[in-house]
Amino acid sequence: MRIVFFGSGAFGLPTLERLVREHDVPLVITQPDRPAGRRRRLTPTPIAAFASEKSLDLLKPADVNAPEVIRRVHDVHADAFVVIAFGQKLGEELIGEHFAVNLHGSLLPKYRGAAPIQRAMMAGERQTGVSVITLASRMDAGAVLGTSRTAIDPGETAGELHDRLALLGPDLVMDVLARHEAGALDPQPQDETRATRAPKLTKAEGTVTFDRPAPLVRAVIHGLTPWPGCTIEIDGRSLRLLRVKDEADDGQSLKGAAVGCTPGRTPGAVAEDGRVFCREGAIRLLSVQPPGGKAMSFSAYVNGHGLPEGAVCRGLGEGSGVT
């Protein structure tokens, strides 16, 4: 098949690589280069970098629905459009009569929007996946053509889950294209009563409070990693949490802790063994990063910075004067 590929983020790379191997990709369309890094140098998208490396015809329009872009796309006479993490909405004139599909990082209709992977993890979901849908006027509301499911590992971060889900894309997209060619697709409309939103994350969300069950605290921390990151305050100093493990509350005494939601526990209080107590259970800090420093184990952090008796972890702005 002749496929025009629309994509920008790394989420679409495995699928584009597979399409290039097994189909004809006469045109790739991505977002314009953007400033990135501390020096704000113009940087191509991951899709643009791959397309350039493979000498694929490449467009980087600021407006994908501009007349000259529409003419260029239609001149290709494609059999299908594949859209993955592109960043612009394709208009009706551009799509025309083409078979056009989108790979989305959730089990739709749940988690429609820009951050489905992070939001699903932060909500404590135990399962997620990817969906291939038709393009629709409303965001991520098209008919579902296929899904692939996977369990969320409690030990993985949103960044790691992103990479795993991206690897589910190629087989699913290839299956949908094959069924389209064979006339065997069975589009399923989404149940609007089950639809949920997954808005883009902001830097202001990059913290966590401990007045909630430990598994949910862990889910929020991992869902915020690697961006925007989860930063807390401990003993008056900020600290980024990179990886944690949730544990059941064993009922042992906590030296220096006042009475909290669980008898003898203050949410956020740090035990002598490094656990941080939550409303239910506790989390163990495994990997952290001090401001301007490198990632390290929590034990290495304590060895270098110390940890006073009765130390308490707080979310930024949570009664700490930090904003």
C-alpha positions in Angstrom: 0.0 0.0 0.0 1.0 3.6 -0.5 1.0 5.2 2.9 1.3 8.9 3.8 2.6 9.0 7.4 1.7 11.9 9.8 3.7 12.0 13.0 6.0 13.9 15.3 6.8 12.1 18.5 8.9 9.0 19.2 5.7 7.1 19.9 5.2 6.6 16.1 8.7 5.6 15.3 8.3 1.8 15.5 5.3 1.9 13.3 6.9 4.1 10.7 9.9 1.8 10.6 7.7 -1.2 10.0 5.7 0.7 7.3 8.9 1.6 5.5 9.9 -2.1 5.5 6.7 -3.6 4.3 4.8 -0.8 2.4 5.5 2.2 0.2 5.8 5.5 2.2 6.1 8.2 -0.5 5.6 11.1 2.0 6.2 11.8 5.7 4.7 14.9 7.3 5.8 16.1 10.7 5.9 19.3 12.8 8.4 22.0 12.1 11.8 22.0 14.0 11.4 23.5 17.5 14.0 25.0 19.9 15.1 22.4 22.4 17.7 22.0 25.2 19.4 24.7 27.2 20.8 26.4 24.1 17.4 26.3 22.5 18.7 25.0 19.2 16.3 24.2 16.5 15.7 20.4 16.6 13.9 18.1 14.3 11.2 15.8 15.6 12.1 12.1 16.0 10.0 11.4 13.0 11.8 14.0 10.9 15.2 12.7 12.0 14.3 9.1 10.9 12.8 10.3 7.6 15.9 12.2 6.8 18.1 9.3 7.7 16.1 7.1 5.3 15.9 9.7 2.6 12.1 9.8 2.7 10.3 12.7 1.2 9.5 15.0 4.1 7.3 18.0 4.8 7.3 20.1 8.0 4.3 22.4 7.6 3.3 24.9 10.3 -0.3 24.3 9.0 -1.0 20.9 7.6 -4.3 22.1 6.1 -2.7 24.8 4.0 -3.7 24.6 0.3 -0.2 23.8 -0.9 0.2 20.9 1.6 -3.2 19.5 0.6 -2.2 19.6 -3.1 1.1 17.8 -2.3 -0.6 15.1 -0.3 -3.3 14.5 -2.9 -0.7 14.3 -5.7 0.8 11.2 -3.9 -2.4 9.2 -4.6 -2.1 7.3 -1.3 -4.1 4.3 -0.3 -4.2 5.3 3.3 -3.1 7.9 5.9 -1.5 6.7 9.2 -1.5 9.4 12.0 0.5 8.9 15.2 1.3 11.6 17.8 1.3 14.3 15.0 0.2 17.4 16.9 -2.1 19.0 14.3 -5.7 18.2 13.3 -6.2 17.0 9.8 -9.1 18.8 8.1 -11.8 17.3 6.0 -10.4 18.7 2.7 -7.0 17.1 3.5 -8.5 13.7 4.3 -11.0 13.7 1.5 -11.9 10.1 0.6 -8.7 8.6 2.0 -8.8 5.8 4.5 -7.2 7.5 7.5 -6.4 6.0 10.9 -4.8 7.1 14.1 -2.9 5.1 16.7 -3.7 6.3 20.2 -2.0 5.3 23.5 -5.0 4.2 25.5 -7.9 1.7 25.4 -10.5 4.1 24.1 -12.9 5.6 25.0 -10.9 6.1 28.2 -8.2 8.8 28.2 -8.8 10.8 25.2 -6.3 13.6 24.8 -2.6 14.5 24.8 -1.4 12.5 27.9 -3.3 9.2 27.9 -0.3 7.1 29.1 0.5 9.3 32.0 -3.1 9.9 33.0 -3.9 6.2 33.0 -0.9 5.4 35.2 -1.6 8.3 37.6 -5.2 7.1 38.0 -4.0 3.8 39.2 -5.1 1.8 36.2 -3.8 -1.8 36.1 -4.2 -2.3 32.4 -3.9 -0.1 29.3 -3.0 -0.5 25.7 -3.3 1.1 22.2 -6.2 1.7 19.9 -6.4 2.3 16.2 -9.3 4.5 15.3 -10.8 6.4 12.4 -10.2 10.1 12.3 -13.2 12.2 13.6 -14.1 15.8 14.1 -13.9 15.4 17.9 -10.6 14.5 19.5 -10.0 10.7 19.7 -13.6 10.0 19.1 -13.4 7.9 16.0 -14.6 4.4 15.5 -12.3 1.7 17.0 -10.8 -0.6 14.4 -8.5 -2.6 16.7 -6.9 -2.6 20.2 -4.0 -4.2 21.9 -3.9 -4.6 25.7 -1.1 -4.9 28.3 -0.8 -4.8 32.0 0.9 -1.8 33.7 3.9 -3.0 35.7 3.9 -1.4 39.1 7.6 -0.9 38.8 7.7 1.0 35.5 7.5 4.7 34.8 5.3 6.5 32.3 8.4 6.9 30.1 9.0 3.2 30.1 5.3 2.4 29.5 5.3 4.8 26.6 8.1 2.9 24.9 6.4 -0.5 25.5 3.1 0.8 24.1 4.9 2.2 21.1 6.1 -1.3 20.3 2.5 -2.6 20.3 1.7 -0.2 17.5 3.3 -1.8 14.4 1.5 -5.2 14.6 -1.9 -3.5 15.3 -1.6 -0.9 12.5 -0.4 -3.6 10.0 -3.4 -5.8 11.0 -5.8 -2.9 10.5 -4.3 -2.1 7.1 -4.5 -5.7 6.0 -8.1 -6.0 7.1 -8.9 -2.8 5.3 -7.4 -4.2 2.1 -9.4 -7.4 2.5 -12.6 -5.5 3.2 -12.9 -7.2 6.6 -12.9 -4.2 9.0 -15.6 -4.0 11.7 -15.6 -0.4 13.1 -16.9 -0.2 16.6 -18.3 3.2 17.8 -17.0 4.3 21.1 -19.3 4.3 24.1 -19.5 8.0 25.0 -20.8 7.3 28.5 -17.3 5.8 29.3 -15.2 8.5 27.8 -12.6 10.2 30.0 -10.2 13.0 29.3 -6.4 13.0 29.4 -5.3 16.6 29.2 -1.7 17.6 28.7 0.4 17.6 31.8 1.8 20.8 33.2 4.8 21.6 35.3 2.5 22.7 38.1 1.3 19.1 38.5 4.8 17.8 39.2 4.4 16.8 42.8 2.5 14.4 45.0 0.8 14.3 48.4 1.0 11.3 50.7 -2.6 11.6 52.2 -3.7 8.7 49.9 -3.1 5.0 49.6 0.4 3.9 48.9 -0.3 2.3 45.5 -1.9 5.5 44.2 1.1 7.6 45.5 3.4 5.2 43.6 1.2 5.5 40.5 1.3 9.3 40.6 5.1 9.4 41.1 5.7 7.0 38.2 3.1 8.6 36.0 4.9 12.0 36.3 8.3 10.4 35.3 10.2 11.5 33.3 8.1 14.7 32.7 7.3 17.0 34.4 8.9 14.9 37.2 7.7 14.5 40.7 9.3 16.9 43.2 8.7 17.0 46.9 10.1 18.8 49.9 11.9 16.8 52.6 13.5 18.4 55.6 13.2 21.8 53.9 15.0 20.7 50.7 13.4 19.8 47.4 14.0 16.3 46.0 12.8 14.7 42.8 11.4 11.2 43.2 12.3 8.9 40.2 11.2 5.4 41.3 9.5 4.0 44.3 7.9 0.8 45.6 4.6 0.6 47.5 4.5 -1.6 50.6 1.9 -2.7 53.0 1.9 -1.1 56.5 3.3 -3.7 58.8 2.1 -1.9 62.0 5.6 -1.4 63.4 6.3 1.7 65.5 7.5 4.8 63.7 10.0 6.8 65.7 9.2 10.5 65.7 5.8 10.2 64.0 2.6 11.7 65.3 -0.8 10.2 65.0 -2.0 10.4 61.4 -4.7 8.7 59.3 -3.3 5.3 60.3 -2.7 5.0 64.1 0.9 6.0 64.8 1.4 7.3 61.3 1.6 10.8 59.8 1.2 10.8 56.0 4.6 11.8 54.6 6.6 10.8 57.8 9.8 9.1 57.0 10.7 6.0 59.0 14.2 5.0 60.1 14.3 2.4 57.3 13.6 4.9 54.6 9.9 4.2 54.1 7.5 7.1 53.7 4.1 6.5 55.2 0.9 7.2 53.3 -2.7 7.2 54.4 -2.6 3.5 53.8 0.6 1.6 53.6 3.9 3.2 52.7 6.3 3.7 49.8 10.0 3.0 49.7 12.1 5.6 47.9 14.4 3.7 45.5 15.8 6.4 43.2 15.9 10.1 43.7 17.6 13.2 42.3 18.6 16.3 44.2 18.5 19.7 42.5 21.3 20.0 40.1 22.5 16.5 40.9 22.5 13.1 39.4 20.1 10.3 40.0 21.0 8.1 43.0 19.6 5.6 45.4 17.8 7.1 48.4 20.3 5.5 50.7 23.1 7.3 48.9 21.2 10.6 49.2 20.8 10.1 53.0 24.4 9.3 53.3 25.3 12.6 51.6 22.6 14.9 53.0 21.5 13.3 56.2 18.0 12.7 57.4 16.9 14.1 60.8 14.6 12.1 63.1 11.0 13.0 62.4 11.6 14.1 58.8 8.4 14.5 56.8 7.9 14.5 53.0 5.5 17.1 51.6 4.1 17.9 48.2 5.3 21.2 46.9 3.1 23.9 48.4 1.6 21.5 51.0 2.0 23.6 54.1 5.6 24.1 53.3 5.7 27.6 51.9 7.0 26.2 48.7 5.2 27.1 45.4 
